[in-house]
Every structure is written in structure tokens, then in C-alpha cells.
């Protein structure tokens, strides 16, 4: 009987140690370093800026938004979050040393105005071309919105998809005289596939423009463009009734510098 109780006691002790290790290494708490202090959070337009005082002995930090989204992991002590959606958000910072996470810092709250949220990285690739907030306009007075539809090769019958994913994000824009669409693709293979599909359109003509290559669809007044300046991006630009020279001139005006 005593041996039986001894086994139970040993098992309980092991379970307690495992539980403490889980709390220490996964959840954090006491940690091996102090929690960061001096946390400041502010919004500059659509960008949230987070800064804090460095902790002696820490290897890196992680910034957590709204209790779950890790928006930064690294050694800096001042970072920006461009993906927070419109509304009020809460941020905390944790220090990490030898894989052990500290307790969270005191929290900082901020209210963010209209912004592109998860589409912000795509918009940030083209600061002179795209409106930097949803309620403003961009080049040639275009207004933009995010786009849910996929490329033809991504989509299958209504009850089942093709299993292919090409685009991280897509946007559609229009102005009084200009149409623009763009996509940020997941890989070079996806980009190759999308442009191969463009080359198969009836009457497609291979073209060069000042930032790269592409295909012209004069019948529909649009050019499908692949810029050399930004990796894995597809652009379509055009105007209703435009001819080849007009479409090329429009493509060459795109402010992608």
C-alpha cells in the first residue's frame, strides 16, 4: 500500500513539474527576464507605432495585439504595425531569453482610423500609385477596394475549387478615365501561371514597358503587366476604348518608383 501511494506521489510530482514547465516556456509568467517597461503606443494615420524600454538579458521581443495576434518578433525596441484594422486595439510586449518568455508588459491602447488592414502590405508596395487609406484616392484619382474573386486557374466548379492558390491579395481600382487592377501573388510559379494565362487570351501581344514585360489585350483596352521592380506582382491597366499606343502610354506613366 505504501508503495502504491509512493507511485501516486511520484506521478503527481512529475505532473506538477510538467505543468510548471508548460507555464514557463509556453505561456510565460515569471520568465527568466523582467517584463518590458515604458511601453508607448500611438497611431500615425493608419500605422500603429509601439516602443518600449529594452530589458537586460533578453534575446528578443514579441509584440501582441489584442491578446492573440503576434505582430512583431525580433530584437528591435520600436516597431510599426500596419495591419491593425479600424477601431480600438490593445498591445503588450514580452521579452524572450533562451526561449523563455517574460510576463507581459503593461498594455497600451490605441484607436486606428480607416485603413487597409491585412491588405496594407500590398498597398505599401505602391505608395505613389495606390490610395494609402480606403477613403482617399491614388494616382489619376483612382479609388480602390479589395477584391475577393480569384484568377481563372484558381477556380473550379461551384461545389469544388481547383486546389490552386495564386493570390495573397487582390485589389480593383477605377478613376474617371483609368482602370487598374493588381494582385500580390504567392510565388514565382503562381506569377508565371497567371501571365501564361494572359498570353493565351485571343489577340494577346507581348510587350515591354518601362518597368518590365507583359501582354496587351487591345480588344479590351487593357495591358497585363509584370514589373521587374516588385516581386510576384500582377498589374492590369487600361481605359475603355483605348488603342495600343494609349494603353502603353498609360502603363509607362504608372508611378512605381
Secondary structure as UniProt FT lines:
FT   HELIX           2..22
FT   HELIX           23..27
FT   STRAND          37..44
FT   TURN            45..46
FT   STRAND          47..53
FT   TURN            56..57
FT   STRAND          60..65
FT   TURN            66..68
FT   STRAND          69..74
FT   STRAND          78..81
FT   STRAND          87..97
FT   TURN            98..99
FT   STRAND          100..102
FT   STRAND          108..112
FT   HELIX           117..119
FT   HELIX           120..124
FT   TURN            125..129
FT   TURN            134..135
FT   HELIX           139..141
FT   STRAND          143..146
FT   HELIX           152..154
FT   TURN            158..159
FT   STRAND          167..174
FT   STRAND          179..185
FT   HELIX           188..199
FT   TURN            202..203
FT   STRAND          205..209
FT   TURN            210..211
FT   STRAND          212..217
FT   HELIX           218..220
FT   STRAND          222..227
FT   TURN            231..232
FT   STRAND          233..238
FT   TURN            240..241
FT   HELIX           244..253
//
